[in-house]
Structures are given as C-alpha cells and as structure tokens.
Amino acid sequence: MATKYISQCFVMHNGRKLEHLKNFKKLDEEFRVEVDLMSGSGTVDKARKYKFSVDYAPPKTGAKMDWSDVVDATFIIEFAGGGRMTYSGVDCLTQGEMTVDGQQEAVMTLTFIAISKDLS
C-alpha cells in the first residue's frame, strides 16, 4: 500500500491561484451527536460540515489578501501520485491571530467551511 503525501496545497478563488499558504489542517467532522431520551440516550445524524484551516504568511511587500470576501471559493489539495481533494463552496469563517517568529515571517491561521468535499 503506497502512502500518499500532500505535495501541494493551493486555493483557487474566482479562477486565481492564491499564494503564501503554508500548512493545511482538516478539522473534525462530526457525523452524529448524543441526545437525551426518556429511556436513556441515543444519537441523531448531523448535517455534514467540512471545515479546515490554512496558515497564511502575508507577503512582506505588496498587497495582503483580504480574506473577509472569500465566499464560494474552491480549495484544492493535490497528492503525490495524482490524487486530489477538492472543497467547493468554500467560505472563510475566521482570520485568527498573527504569530511573528521574530526571524522570517508572520503567520495567521484562517478557518474555512465548505459545502462539499470530493476525493478523486
């Protein structure tokens, strides 16, 4: 069984590839929640939510991306060997705190939610 490593991660927004992205993290997917019943407890299915986060390193010079207007974007992760994961209908939920490492760059974490996810 071959191991797939993520070789590239990029975001397409209105047909334009966005730069300065670093780490990708797929967040938890919750399928069911526990509910209290008269006879104990049970579970109920939840609507699917596809959430993920990306670390963004704003460029030292030039325009920085305004993430507040990222709505209905497409997020694509390519794997070595040809596989890919595509998130559609992506909206930016939050722009987190900025961390500066004191040497090279500043990085902030962005959180996104998508309508659908496709593996191919």
C-alpha positions as CSV (number, residue, x, y, z in Angstrom):
1,M,0.0,0.0,0.0
2,A,1.5,3.3,-1.1
3,T,1.5,6.2,1.3
4,K,0.2,9.4,-0.2
5,Y,1.9,12.6,0.9
6,I,0.5,16.0,0.2
7,S,2.8,17.6,-2.3
8,Q,1.0,20.8,-3.0
9,C,-1.8,22.8,-1.5
10,F,-3.4,25.7,-3.3
11,V,-6.6,27.7,-3.2
12,M,-8.5,28.9,-6.3
13,H,-10.6,32.0,-5.8
14,N,-12.5,33.3,-8.8
15,G,-10.1,31.4,-11.1
16,R,-7.0,32.9,-9.4
17,K,-4.4,30.8,-7.5
18,L,-3.7,32.3,-4.1
19,E,-0.2,32.5,-2.9
20,H,1.5,32.5,0.5
21,L,-0.3,29.5,2.0
22,K,1.6,27.2,4.3
23,N,0.0,24.4,6.4
24,F,-3.3,22.7,5.7
25,K,-5.3,21.1,8.5
26,K,-8.5,19.1,8.0
27,L,-10.7,19.8,11.1
28,D,-13.0,17.3,12.8
29,E,-16.1,16.1,11.0
30,E,-19.0,15.3,13.3
31,F,-21.4,12.7,12.0
32,R,-23.8,12.3,15.0
33,V,-24.4,13.8,18.4
34,E,-25.7,12.2,21.5
35,V,-29.2,13.2,22.6
36,D,-31.1,12.5,25.9
37,L,-34.1,10.3,25.6
38,M,-36.7,9.3,28.1
39,S,-35.2,5.8,28.2
40,G,-31.5,6.9,28.3
41,S,-29.6,8.3,25.4
42,G,-29.4,7.9,21.7
43,T,-27.8,9.6,18.7
44,V,-29.0,11.8,15.9
45,D,-27.4,12.4,12.5
46,K,-25.9,15.9,11.9
47,A,-25.8,17.9,8.7
48,R,-22.3,17.5,7.2
49,K,-19.9,20.4,7.7
50,Y,-16.5,20.3,6.0
51,K,-14.1,22.6,8.0
52,F,-10.4,23.1,7.5
53,S,-7.7,25.6,8.4
54,V,-4.8,27.0,6.5
55,D,-1.8,29.0,7.7
56,Y,-1.3,32.2,5.7
57,A,2.0,34.0,5.6
58,P,1.3,37.6,4.4
59,P,3.8,38.8,1.9
60,K,6.5,41.2,3.2
61,T,5.8,43.6,0.4
62,G,2.8,44.2,-1.8
63,A,-0.9,43.7,-1.2
64,K,-2.1,41.3,1.5
65,M,-5.2,39.2,0.8
66,D,-8.5,40.4,2.3
67,W,-9.9,37.0,3.5
68,S,-13.3,38.5,4.6
69,D,-14.5,38.5,1.0
70,V,-13.7,34.8,0.2
71,V,-17.1,33.4,-0.5
72,D,-17.9,30.4,-2.7
73,A,-14.3,29.6,-3.5
74,T,-12.7,26.3,-4.5
75,F,-9.9,24.8,-2.4
76,I,-7.8,22.0,-3.9
77,I,-5.2,19.8,-2.3
78,E,-3.0,17.7,-4.6
79,F,-1.4,14.5,-3.5
80,A,1.8,13.0,-4.9
81,G,0.7,10.3,-7.5
82,G,-2.2,12.2,-8.9
83,G,-4.9,12.2,-6.2
84,R,-6.7,15.3,-5.1
85,M,-9.2,16.6,-2.6
86,T,-11.5,19.4,-3.7
87,Y,-13.6,21.5,-1.4
88,S,-16.4,23.5,-3.1
89,G,-18.5,26.4,-1.9
90,V,-15.8,27.5,0.5
91,D,-16.3,30.5,2.8
92,C,-13.8,32.0,5.1
93,L,-15.1,31.8,8.7
94,T,-12.3,33.4,10.8
95,Q,-9.0,35.0,10.5
96,G,-7.0,34.1,13.6
97,E,-4.3,35.8,15.5
98,M,-1.0,36.6,13.7
99,T,2.2,35.0,15.1
100,V,5.5,36.5,14.3
101,D,8.6,34.2,14.7
102,G,11.0,37.2,15.1
103,Q,13.2,36.0,12.2
104,Q,11.5,35.5,8.9
105,E,7.7,35.7,8.7
106,A,4.4,36.4,10.2
107,V,1.7,33.6,10.0
108,M,-2.0,33.7,10.7
109,T,-4.5,30.8,10.8
110,L,-7.6,31.0,8.6
111,T,-10.6,28.8,9.2
112,F,-12.9,27.8,6.3
113,I,-16.2,25.9,5.9
114,A,-17.2,24.1,2.6
115,I,-20.5,22.9,1.2
116,S,-19.0,19.8,-0.3
117,K,-15.8,17.7,-0.5
118,D,-14.8,15.5,-3.4
119,L,-11.9,12.9,-3.4
120,S,-10.5,11.9,-6.8
